[in-house]
Amino acid sequence: MRTYRSYDYLHGDLGLPVDPLAPEFDRVPAWVSGCTPAEIDRAERLLADNITISLHDHPVRFPADMSHTPAYNRTGRQHTAFSGLAASGLTVVFDNMMNGTATVTGNTPWQWDDIVIDLGMRQADIAHQSGVGVIRTIADIQATHASHSVGLVFGLEAATPIGNDLDRLDVLFGLGLRQIGIAYSDSNALGAGLNESDDFGLTAFGRRAVRRMNQLGLAIDVSHSSQRTAIDTAAASEVPVFLTHTGARAVWDIPRMSGDDALRAVADRGGVVGMSAAPHTTVSREHPRHTIDSVMDHFLYCVDLIGIDHVAFGPDTLYGDHVGLHTTFASFLSGATASGRSGERVAFVDGLENPTENFHNISAWLVRRGFTDEDIVKVLGGNVLRALGHVWQ
């Protein structure tokens, strides 16, 4: 079977905007799990038999040289990693289109026109192949699993592009968006971001926006919002909200991580917390060299704090040099990644390097550590599916 590549429907009229792009497989050495063959078989069976959801990843190919990313992004055509997704074992990926950093050209991020172009271009590409679809409903998720394909939930990491116009939320929903963040590090009209020295929380406009998001059926993310904004949003929302990609500040004390109060606020309202693996963020004292084991230290802490029913995974990975991406966009990402305290610097996060390998390795790690099938199914996707059932009514 021919492997579909992004924008093949143009029959070569469009050359690669940057050549070469990063590979979808074997960019770095494979993680060594230490699992027995029986454990691997069990882990893979759990992936295959159940709905598996990444709460936050970027399943697109980036330039092999990340310094070329601004030029790549100016084309408005990000290349979905169709082959990588087919091998991922995932049912659903929450895909935020890199709209925070991807539209950054050194000048003005978060522009409305850029968001509309991203949504249109990506969906035009996806519409011309059959292995990946767009998810808008719970029924879509169930159909995707039944057909052994992969679905993408399109989202934004912040609602900044709506300005002070609530109707733009309706437009985004109509264009296929199903998840949205409140703020991305810097504050906006809705609320304080995690960069804010004066944490003023959710604004009056933000409360109106949360109500509109609830009415539309937009899942709300507070991963890059301030602690008070996250707590306020969970309280204001009539349905569960998400910390799609974060970690525990008690495990590694940097601004990008979430405090216990925010973690509890999300869980107490039925929400779900996804563990991130963005380089040099979810590090731990026990594992200061960032690997899957570091991330799992945050996972174990959150399970103890808020319960297994409220924890999942949003690895925040992509196809390419993620560390290099942070270098390229260092000024914009200053609050989004580790600042101040840091562990050992790494070239990649061993075991959670891209969306293809993530959930195979997560499942194997959980099996190896003695988690039950029931609990593994919950954290691989069951918890997210339950919460979405309240949001996408």
N, C-alpha and C positions, 0 to 999 in steps of 0.2 A: 504494500500500500504506500502511495506517495505521501511523504510528510509535508503537510502544509506549512508554508512560511508566511509570515505577515505580509500582507498586501500583494500576494501572488495573483489576486484577481486583476491586477493592473498589467499582467503579462510582460513584466520587465520594463514597462515604461518608466517605472520609478526605481532608480538605483538606490543602494544603501546610502543613507544620509551620512553614516560614518562607517568605515570599513577598516578592520573587522569589528564585529560585535562580539561580546563575550560569549563563550560556549554555554550550552545548556547542561552539559555533563562533564564531569571530571576536571573541573577547573582547579580543584585542590584535592589532596589525597582523601580517600574515604575514611570516615570515622570507624574505629575499631570498637565494636560494642562489647566484646567478651561474652556474647550470648552463645548458648548451645544451639545446634540445629533445631531442636525441638522448640526452644524459646523463640527463635526466629520464625518458625512456622506458625506458632501461636500469635506472635505479633502481626504477621502479615495477614493471617486469617481475620483478626480483629479489624484491621484496616479495610479488608475487602468486603466484609459482611455488614459493616455499619457505616452510617453517615458520618463522615469525617470533615471537620470544618476548621480552616485556619481563619482566626478572627482578624488577622492583619498580615498580609504579605504583598509583595510587588512582583507579580509573575511575568515580568518583562525583561528583555535583554538590554543591557547597557553596552556602551562602547568598551572594547577591550582595554583601551586607555581612558580612564575615567576623566581625564582633563578635557576630553572631547565632548563631555556630556552637555555643556551649554549649547554647543552647535547642534547636537543631536536633538535636544529638546525644542530648539527653535523651529524644527521641521513640523512639529505637531504630530509626529507619527512614531509613537512608541511601539516596539515590536513584541507582541505577546509570545511567550515561550511555549508554543503549542506542544512540542515534543516533550519538553520538561514536565509540563502539566500532566500529560498522558501517563507519565511514569511516576507521578507523585503519590498515588494512592488516595488523593484527596477527592472529596465530593464537591466541596465549595471553598472558594478563596474570597475573602473580603479584600478587594483590590482598590486601593486609594489613589491609583494612577500617578503617584509621585507628584500630585498637583501642588504640593508645598514647594518642593525643590525643583521639580521638573520644569516649571515655568520660570524659574529664576535665571535670568540672563545677565545678572549683575545690576539690574535696575529695579523692576517692580514685580514682585511675586503676587500671586493670588488675584489675578485679574479675571473678571467675569468671562470675557471672550475666550480666554485660554481654557477655562473649565469647560465651556460648551464645546469647543473644538476637541478637547481630549475625549469627552464623552461620545461625540459623534464619530470621530476617527476610529476609536477602539471598537465601537460597536459595528461600524461598517466592515472592519476587518473580520471580526468574529462572525458576522452574518454570512461570510463567504466560505465557511468550513463547517464541519459537522462534529468535531471532537470536543469543542468548548462552547458553552452557551451562556446566556445572561440570566441571572437569577433575579426575580422580582417578587416571588411569593413562596410560601411554604410548599405548595404543590409543585413548584418548579424544582425545589430541592429534592423532593421525593422522586420526581420523574428523572432527574439527573442521576440519582443513585441507581434507580432501576435500569437505566440505560448504560450504566458503567462509563459515564462521561464525566466531565468536570464543568462546574458552573462558577461564574464570577459575579459577586455582588459588588457593584460599583459604589464608591463612597468618596467623601472628601475628608481630609484630616482636620479641617476647620471650616466654619461657616462664614469666614471673612468675606468671600466674594459676594455675599448677598447685601453687603453694606447695611442699610437700615430699611430694606425692603422685604417684608415677610413674603410677599407673593413670589419672590424669586425661589423660595423653597418649593412652592408648587411647580414652578417651571422645571427645577432640577428633578423633582419626583417624576414629572411627565417625561423627562428625557432619560429615565431609567435609574436614577440615583436611589439607593435604598438605605444608605447609612451616612451620617455626617457628624463631624466633630464640632465642639463649641469654639475652642480657640487653639491655635498652634503656637505655643511658646509665647509669642507676643500677644498682648491683649487686643480685643476688638470690640465692636458695639455690643456683643452678647455677654462678654465676661472677661475675667482676668486670665492671662496665660501664665505658664509656670515661670516665665522670665520676670514677672512683675514683682517689684520690691514691696509694693503696697497691694496686698491681696484683697481686692474689693469684692471678689466673688461674682456671682451672676447678676447682671444688670436687670433693670425693669424690662428693657427691650429683650434681653435674653430670656426672661420668663415668658414673654409673649411668643418668642421663637420656639421655646420648648413646647409650649401648648400647640403651636402649629405643626411642629414635627410629630407630636403625638397624634394629631388629627389626620395627618397625611399617612402615617406609618413609616416614618424615617427612624431607623435605629440611631440612637445618640451615643457618641463616644466622647469621653472626657480625658483621654490619655495624655494630651498635651496641655490640658487646662490646669489652672492653679488648684491647690488642694481645696480651698473654700469653694471655688467654682464647681469642682466635682461634687462636693457635698451638697451644695445648693441645687445643682441640676438633678441629682438623684432624688432630692426631696420634692422638687417642683414637678418632676415627670410623673404622669399617671401610669406609666409602664416601666419595666426594667430598663436601665441604661447600662452601658458597657465601658469598661477600661480595656480597650481591645488589645493594647500592647504596652505593657508596663512591667514593673517589678516592685519589690517591697523595699521601702526606704530603710526599714529596720535591718535588712540584710546588707544593703549597700547604700550609704547615706549620700546620695547625690540628688539634685533637684529633679532629675528626670524620673526618679522612682516615686511611688505613691506611699503616703503615710498610712498608718493603721486606720485612722479615722475615715479617710477617703475609701479605703478598701472595704471597711465595714459598711459605710453608707451605701455603696453600690450593691453589696451582697444583701444587705437588709431589705432592699426593695426588690429583690429577686434577680438582680443583675449578675453579670459574669465578668471575671477578670482574666484577661489573656496574658500569658507570659511572653515577654519580648526577648529577642536575642540580638538586637542591634549592637554592633561591636562596642565594647568598653562601657556598657550600661549595666546589664544584669550580672555584674561580677559579685563575688562573695568573699568573705574572709577565708573560708575554707578552700575556695578555688579562685584565687586572684588572677589566674590566667584564664581568660574568658573562654569557656567551652560549654558543651551541653550540661556538664556537671554543675557549673556555676548557675546556669539558668534553672536547673532543677532544685538548687538550694532555695531559690525564690519560690518556686512551685510548692515545695514542701512546707515552707513557712506560711504561704497563703492557705494551703489546705488546712493547716492547724488553726489559723486565725479565723477564717470565714467558712470553712467546710468544703468538702469535695464537690458539692453541688454547684459551687459558684466559681470554679476555676477551669480555665481552658488554656489554649495556646494561640498567640498571635505573633509569630517569630519575627516579623518585620524584616524579611530577607528578600533578596533579588538575585538576578543572574548577572554577576559581575563583581568587581572588587568593591565591597561595601565600605571597607576602610578608606579606600581611595575616594569614594563618593563623599565621605565626611570631610576629607581633606579639600576636595574641590569646592564644597559648599560650606567651609568652616565658619564663615562669618554669619551665614543665615542659620546654621544649625547649632549655634553656640549654646543655646539652652536645651536643645533637643537631645544631645548626647552627654556623655560624662563631662563634668566640669569640676575643677578643684581636685578632689580625691580620685585617684585612678589606680587600677591594678596593673599587672604586667601588660605591656602593649603586645598585641597580636596582629597577624596579617589577615586572619579570618577566625570565625568562631567554629572551632572543631566540633562537628556533629550537627550543627545548625547553620549551614553555609548558604543553602538556597532552597526554594520551595519544593524541589524534587526530592531531596533527601530528608527534609525536616520531620515529617510525620512517620516515616519508616523508622527513623532513629528514636523519636519520642516514644513510639509504641514499644520498640525493643527495650528502651531504658526502663519503662514502666513494668514490662513483663519481668525483666531481670531483677528488679527490686521488689517483686512479690505482690504487686497490686492485683486485685481481682479483675476478672473480665468486666464485671458490672461497673467498677470505678474507672477502668480504662475507657470503656465506651462513653461514659459521662464526659471525661475531660477531652477526648478526641473530637467530640462534636455534640453529644447528647445534651450537655448543659446549654450550649448556644442555641440549639434547636428549640429547647423548651422556652428559653427567654424570648426568642424571636416569635414564638407562637402568640405571645402577648402583645408584641409590637406590630406585627404584620397581620392584624385582624381584618 
